[in-house]
């Protein structure tokens, strides 16, 4: 019996070479966390912002710095603190006495990859300063609009355990993140490997000589390639049913918006391309949906008191919908 060979309609060779190079480079420093790495790559290809949540010491900041380091673009880091003002992030107009005019001095958000560490430590007014730039890739100050140079991606970290000195992120801001990635503890063997690697080298030595794998032009090319990934109508309906169910589920106080549907589609296309396919499958949708939805839904008070998590509810919703074949 002859084996059926499917002809690729979109050439993904260079994209897959770049993905493998990113995985290999990050893997030299970060032990395990393969799903997180793939999601970060998918976020980059989908032109989406990423929120990374985990307890202290699980390499959240290191992972974000590594992704920025292997891309040949500008990088800035902002440490969010309770006394941080919006102007400390966006920039401000400064009077130039020589010319007698106010001149705009750009803040650290004017970069390509912006790492915001401990994003939930800044008050609401500073977090709200990110609304426009995250959604529209522009900043409006004193009536003037300043545009971000592509690519522009925000990688933010937060600690889910500590409550003192933190501020809950507004729902409108959470909705602007493509993914919320939850990082867990490493396995026993992975922890042994971490100890072995750092027995003779410190973290600064591990980050030495990290090669540049991607340029801004490469990212633009690969993003255009992702747009050509094929999606069947029944899979679009599958995405819509998942998101629609979050709005009608009695266990949820707040469901997901159409932005969630669009983000699941973009992320699934990126995930399909990462796996070497020019089409997506239901499995791609099921894989990315929890990371797109978990920060966009709010459980009813009753379910929260029962100890049910957003992930458990999302899994239940997906299982309740017939998978298209």
C-alpha positions as CSV (number, residue, x, y, z in Angstrom):
1,X,0.0,0.0,0.0
2,X,1.4,3.4,-1.0
3,X,2.0,5.9,1.7
4,X,0.2,9.2,1.3
5,X,2.5,12.2,1.2
6,X,1.0,15.6,1.9
7,X,2.4,18.5,-0.1
8,X,3.3,21.5,2.0
9,X,1.6,24.6,0.4
10,X,3.7,27.0,2.5
11,X,7.5,26.6,2.8
12,X,8.3,26.5,6.6
13,X,11.9,25.3,6.3
14,X,13.6,28.5,7.4
15,X,11.0,29.2,10.1
16,X,11.5,25.7,11.5
17,X,15.3,26.1,11.4
18,X,15.0,29.3,13.4
19,X,12.6,27.7,15.9
20,X,15.1,24.8,16.5
21,X,18.0,27.3,16.9
22,X,16.0,29.2,19.5
23,X,15.1,26.0,21.4
24,X,18.7,24.9,21.3
25,X,20.1,28.2,22.5
26,X,17.6,28.6,25.3
27,X,18.1,24.9,26.2
28,X,21.8,25.5,26.9
29,X,20.8,27.8,29.8
30,X,17.2,26.8,30.8
31,X,16.7,23.2,32.0
32,X,13.3,21.8,31.0
33,X,10.4,24.2,30.6
34,X,10.0,23.0,26.9
35,X,6.3,24.0,26.8
36,X,7.1,27.5,28.1
37,X,9.8,27.9,25.4
38,X,7.4,26.9,22.6
39,X,4.7,29.2,23.9
40,X,7.2,32.1,24.1
41,X,8.2,31.4,20.4
42,X,4.5,31.2,19.5
43,X,3.9,34.5,21.2
44,X,6.7,36.1,19.3
45,X,5.5,34.8,16.0
46,X,1.9,35.8,16.8
47,X,2.9,39.4,17.6
48,X,1.5,39.0,21.1
49,X,2.5,40.0,24.6
50,X,3.2,37.4,27.2
51,X,2.6,37.3,31.0
52,X,4.8,34.8,32.9
53,X,3.6,33.8,36.3
54,X,5.5,31.6,38.8
55,X,6.9,31.5,42.3
56,X,10.3,33.2,42.8
57,X,13.3,31.3,41.5
58,X,11.8,29.4,38.6
59,X,13.7,31.4,35.9
60,X,10.9,33.7,34.8
61,X,13.1,36.7,34.3
62,X,16.0,34.7,33.0
63,X,13.8,33.1,30.3
64,X,12.5,36.5,29.2
65,X,16.0,38.0,29.1
66,X,17.2,35.0,27.1
67,X,14.5,35.4,24.4
68,X,15.5,39.0,24.1
69,X,19.2,38.2,23.9
70,X,18.9,35.8,21.0
71,X,16.9,38.4,18.9
72,X,19.0,41.2,17.3
73,X,16.7,44.0,18.4
74,X,16.6,46.6,21.1
75,X,15.8,45.4,24.6
76,X,14.8,47.3,27.8
77,X,13.9,46.2,31.3
78,X,11.6,48.0,33.7
79,X,11.5,46.9,37.3
80,X,8.0,47.8,38.5
81,X,7.8,49.2,42.0
82,X,5.0,50.8,44.1
83,X,6.4,54.3,43.6
84,X,6.8,54.0,39.8
85,X,5.0,56.7,37.8
86,X,3.5,56.5,34.3
87,X,6.1,59.0,33.1
88,X,8.9,56.6,34.3
89,X,7.6,54.1,31.8
90,X,6.4,56.1,28.8
91,X,8.6,59.2,29.0
92,X,7.9,62.9,29.6
93,X,8.3,66.3,28.0
94,X,11.4,68.1,29.3
95,X,11.9,71.9,28.9
96,X,15.0,72.8,26.8
97,X,16.0,76.3,28.0
98,X,18.4,76.7,25.1
99,X,15.7,76.5,22.5
100,X,12.9,77.6,24.8
101,X,10.7,74.5,23.9
102,X,9.6,71.3,25.5
103,X,11.2,68.2,24.1
104,X,9.9,64.7,24.5
105,X,12.3,62.3,26.3
106,X,11.3,58.7,25.5
107,X,10.9,56.3,28.4
108,X,12.1,52.7,28.5
109,X,9.0,51.3,26.9
110,X,10.4,52.7,23.6
111,X,12.2,49.5,22.6
112,X,11.5,46.3,20.7
113,X,11.4,43.8,23.5
114,X,10.3,45.2,26.9
115,X,10.7,43.1,30.0
116,X,8.5,44.3,32.8
117,X,9.6,42.5,36.0
118,X,7.0,42.1,38.8
119,X,4.3,43.9,36.8
120,X,1.8,43.6,39.7
121,X,4.0,45.7,42.0
122,X,3.1,49.0,40.4
123,X,-0.2,50.9,41.2
124,X,-3.2,50.9,38.8
125,X,-2.3,54.3,37.2
126,X,1.1,53.0,36.1
127,X,-0.3,49.8,34.8
128,X,-3.0,51.8,33.0
129,X,-0.2,53.7,31.2
130,X,0.5,50.4,29.3
131,X,-3.0,50.1,27.8
132,X,-2.5,52.1,24.6
133,X,1.1,51.0,23.9
134,X,0.2,47.3,24.3
135,X,-2.8,47.3,22.1
136,X,-2.0,50.0,19.5
137,X,1.8,50.0,19.6
138,X,1.8,53.8,20.1
139,X,2.0,56.3,22.9
140,X,0.1,59.6,23.0
141,X,1.6,62.3,25.2
142,X,0.8,66.0,25.2
143,X,-1.3,65.6,22.1
144,X,1.5,63.9,20.1
145,X,1.5,60.3,19.0
146,X,4.7,58.3,19.0
147,X,4.8,55.0,17.2
148,X,6.7,51.9,18.3
149,X,9.1,50.3,15.8
150,X,8.2,46.7,15.1
151,X,8.6,44.2,16.5
152,X,7.2,45.4,19.8
153,X,6.5,42.8,22.5
154,X,6.0,43.1,26.2
155,X,7.2,40.2,28.4
156,X,5.9,40.6,31.9
157,X,6.5,38.5,35.0
158,X,4.6,38.3,38.3
159,X,4.6,36.3,41.5
160,X,1.3,34.5,42.2
161,X,1.9,33.9,45.9
162,X,3.0,37.2,47.5
163,X,0.2,39.6,48.2
164,X,1.9,42.3,50.2
165,X,2.9,45.3,48.1
166,X,1.2,44.0,45.0
167,X,-1.7,45.3,43.0
168,X,-4.1,43.1,41.0
169,X,-3.8,43.7,37.2
170,X,-6.9,45.4,35.7
171,X,-9.0,43.0,33.5
172,X,-8.5,45.4,30.6
173,X,-4.7,45.0,30.9
174,X,-4.8,41.2,31.3
175,X,-6.9,41.0,28.1
176,X,-4.0,42.6,26.2
177,X,-1.7,39.7,26.9
178,X,-1.9,36.9,24.3
179,X,-0.7,34.3,26.8
180,X,-0.5,33.8,30.6
181,X,2.1,31.1,31.1
182,X,2.2,29.4,34.5
183,X,5.6,28.0,35.3
184,X,5.9,25.2,37.8
185,X,8.8,23.7,39.7
186,X,11.3,21.5,37.9
187,X,11.3,17.8,38.3
188,X,13.9,16.1,40.5
189,X,16.1,15.1,37.5
190,X,15.9,18.6,36.1
191,X,16.9,20.1,39.4
192,X,19.9,17.8,39.5
193,X,20.9,19.0,36.0
194,X,20.5,22.7,37.1
195,X,22.9,22.0,40.0
196,X,25.4,20.2,37.8
197,X,25.4,23.1,35.3
198,X,25.9,25.8,37.9
199,X,28.4,23.8,40.0
200,X,31.3,25.3,38.0
201,X,29.6,28.2,36.2
202,X,27.6,31.1,37.6
203,X,24.6,32.6,35.8
204,X,26.7,35.4,34.2
205,X,28.9,32.7,32.6
206,X,25.9,30.8,31.4
207,X,24.6,34.0,29.6
208,X,28.0,34.6,27.9
209,X,28.3,34.3,24.1
210,X,24.6,33.9,23.4
211,X,24.3,34.0,19.6
212,X,21.8,36.2,17.8
213,X,19.3,33.9,16.1
214,X,16.7,36.2,14.6
215,X,16.6,39.7,13.2
216,X,13.7,42.1,13.1
217,X,13.3,41.4,9.4
218,X,13.3,37.6,10.0
219,X,10.5,38.1,12.6
220,X,8.4,40.1,10.1
221,X,9.0,37.5,7.4
222,X,7.9,34.6,9.7
223,X,4.9,36.5,10.9
224,X,3.8,36.9,7.3
225,X,4.4,33.2,6.8
226,X,2.1,32.4,9.8
227,X,-0.7,34.4,8.1
228,X,-0.7,31.8,5.3
229,X,-1.3,28.8,7.5
230,X,-4.5,27.0,6.4
231,X,-7.5,26.8,8.8
232,X,-10.6,24.9,8.0
233,X,-14.0,26.5,8.7
234,X,-14.9,23.7,11.2
235,X,-11.8,24.7,13.3
236,X,-12.9,28.3,13.3
237,X,-16.3,27.1,14.6
238,X,-14.5,25.0,17.3
239,X,-12.7,28.1,18.5
240,X,-15.9,30.1,18.6
241,X,-17.7,27.4,20.5
242,X,-15.0,27.2,23.2
243,X,-15.1,31.0,23.7
244,X,-18.9,31.2,23.5
245,X,-19.2,28.5,26.2
246,X,-17.1,30.7,28.6
247,X,-19.8,33.4,28.3
248,X,-22.7,31.0,29.0
249,X,-21.1,28.8,31.7
250,X,-22.9,29.2,35.1
251,X,-19.6,28.7,36.9
252,X,-18.1,31.9,35.3
253,X,-18.8,35.4,36.4
254,X,-16.9,36.8,33.3
255,X,-16.4,35.1,30.0
256,X,-13.8,35.7,27.2
257,X,-14.2,38.4,24.5
258,X,-13.8,38.1,20.7
259,X,-10.2,39.1,21.3
260,X,-9.7,35.8,22.9
261,X,-11.0,34.0,19.8
262,X,-8.7,35.9,17.6
263,X,-5.8,35.2,19.9
264,X,-6.5,31.4,20.0
265,X,-6.5,31.4,16.2
266,X,-3.2,33.3,15.9
267,X,-1.6,31.2,18.6
268,X,-2.8,27.9,17.0
269,X,-1.5,29.0,13.6
270,X,1.9,29.7,15.2
271,X,1.9,26.4,17.1
272,X,1.1,24.5,13.9
273,X,4.0,26.3,12.1
274,X,6.4,25.6,14.9
275,X,5.5,21.9,14.5
276,X,6.3,22.0,10.8
277,X,2.7,22.1,9.5
278,X,1.1,24.7,7.2
279,X,-2.3,23.9,8.7
280,X,-3.7,23.7,12.2
281,X,-5.3,20.8,14.0
282,X,-7.8,20.6,16.8
283,X,-4.9,19.6,19.0
284,X,-3.2,22.9,18.3
285,X,-6.3,24.8,19.5
286,X,-6.6,22.6,22.6
287,X,-3.0,23.2,23.4
288,X,-3.0,27.0,23.3
289,X,-6.6,27.7,24.5
290,X,-5.8,27.4,28.3
291,X,-2.9,29.8,28.0
292,X,-5.1,32.3,26.1
293,X,-8.1,32.0,28.3
294,X,-6.9,31.5,31.9
295,X,-6.4,35.2,32.6
296,X,-9.5,36.4,30.7
297,X,-12.2,34.5,32.7
298,X,-13.4,35.1,36.2
299,X,-14.9,32.3,38.3
300,X,-18.1,32.8,40.2
301,X,-17.6,33.4,43.9
302,X,-19.2,30.0,44.7
303,X,-16.7,28.1,42.5
304,X,-13.8,30.1,43.9
305,X,-14.8,29.1,47.4
306,X,-15.0,25.4,46.2
307,X,-11.3,25.7,45.2
308,X,-11.9,25.2,41.5
309,X,-9.2,26.7,39.3
310,X,-9.6,28.5,35.9
311,X,-7.6,25.8,34.2
312,X,-9.9,23.0,35.5
313,X,-12.9,24.8,34.2
314,X,-11.3,25.5,30.8
315,X,-10.4,21.8,30.5
316,X,-14.0,20.9,31.3
317,X,-15.4,23.4,28.7
318,X,-13.1,22.0,26.0
319,X,-14.0,18.4,26.8
320,X,-17.7,19.3,26.6
321,X,-17.4,20.4,22.9
322,X,-17.2,17.8,20.2
323,X,-13.8,17.9,18.5
324,X,-14.1,18.3,14.7
325,X,-12.4,15.7,12.6
